[in-house]
Amino acid sequence: MIRSAIVVGAGPNGLAAAVTLARAGCEVTVLEATETLGGGSRTAELTLPGFRHDVCSAIHPLAAGSPFFSSLPLAAHGLDWIQPELPLAHPFDDGTAAVLYRSVDETARHLGSDAGAYRRMMAPLARRWPQLVAQILGPLLRPPAHPLLLARFGVLAALPAAGLARRAFREERTRALFAGLAAHAALPLEQPFTASFGLVLGVAAHAVG
Ligand SMILES: Cc1cc2nc3c(=O)[nH]c(=O)nc-3n(C[C@H](O)[C@H](O)[C@H](O)COP(=O)(O)OP(=O)(O)OC[C@H]3O[C@@H](n4cnc5c(N)ncnc54)[C@H](O)[C@@H]3O)c2cc1C
């Protein structure tokens, strides 16, 4: 049995690994090259004193909705998720924006003729976020605990985001809202599986903010 471990890097993944090892009874040493912990999730005064900036990550649906982070007593250590009134807005050149509200129905109501298509795509996945996230944020190679849910997700997630947006939606504004989410793939939106980013971030925004 492993009794001690060294984790290199005190970003969110390194710290998660360190906590997991410590919970399993290991003596853990975390090595961090910089002066502060947190890696890409740090906040720092990068400009003027008192003005605190996110160094990398600023929007944390996958932390707020993570089964692992939810298992930690983070609030007892001062963590307080800030929920904006609107989780997401996709701005257009004419000054308007397509808005994602916490409620799938409210979002759909503002998407014109795509209301039904948006609701059909997002609502079943948002309703079952805890089961979905446990599957998609966990190890890949294991039998799915919720095969039908995973199949519903997978059949859409495997597509290129551009293809899914064009096939599922008729309104340019809905397609742009989805494309903006999917662009977090940092890949051309014609690539397979880029739809998964749009789906996961959209569903997470509805489910956890
Ligand atoms: C500009 C930008 C914006 C982002 N926005 C978001 C967002 O809004 N929401 C979101 O969820 N994610 C966002 N991300 C992604 C998020 O920041 C990363 O997914 C997350 O930080 C990865 O965590 P990690 O622990 O794997 O690595 P990191 O956070 O990169 O942490 C690695 C740590 O290891 C240390 N380290 C590296 N090498 C060594 C070494 N040899 N010895 C000692 N220490 C070492 C580093 O100093 C660092 O502290 C963003 C990323 C970037 C770059």
The ligand as an ORCA input file, in Angstrom:
! r2SCAN-3c Opt
* xyz 0 1
  C      -7.099     32.293    -19.815
  C      -7.793     31.098    -19.216
  C      -9.103     31.211    -18.828
  C      -9.765     30.111    -18.245
  N     -11.075     30.255    -17.853
  C     -11.702     29.224    -17.268
  C     -13.017     29.394    -16.748
  O     -13.593     30.474    -16.810
  N     -13.603     28.325    -16.142
  C     -12.964     27.119    -16.022
  O     -13.541     26.182    -15.464
  N     -11.704     26.934    -16.482
  C     -11.056     27.965    -17.091
  N      -9.760     27.807    -17.516
  C      -9.125     26.495    -17.337
  C      -8.631     26.303    -15.887
  O      -7.867     27.409    -15.480
  C      -7.814     25.014    -15.870
  O      -8.590     23.951    -16.363
  C      -7.353     24.654    -14.461
  O      -6.632     25.712    -13.859
  C      -6.474     23.403    -14.575
  O      -6.101     23.024    -13.263
  P      -4.801     22.194    -13.010
  O      -4.699     21.973    -11.547
  O      -4.764     21.018    -13.922
  O      -3.587     23.100    -13.545
  P      -3.165     24.632    -13.160
  O      -4.349     25.391    -12.631
  O      -2.469     25.112    -14.358
  O      -2.173     24.422    -11.980
  C      -0.886     23.864    -12.163
  C      -0.008     24.318    -11.016
  O       1.177     23.584    -11.059
  C       2.288     24.442    -10.827
  N       3.436     23.802    -11.453
  C       3.602     23.500    -12.737
  N       4.780     22.875    -12.925
  C       5.356     22.772    -11.713
  C       6.579     22.211    -11.253
  N       7.412     21.600    -12.103
  N       6.850     22.284     -9.932
  C       5.996     22.883     -9.081
  N       4.821     23.422     -9.451
  C       4.517     23.375    -10.761
  C       1.861     25.756    -11.459
  O       2.570     26.854    -10.910
  C       0.365     25.794    -11.086
  O       0.118     26.416     -9.842
  C      -9.092     28.889    -18.083
  C      -7.740     28.788    -18.485
  C      -7.112     29.868    -19.036
  C      -5.670     29.735    -19.453
*
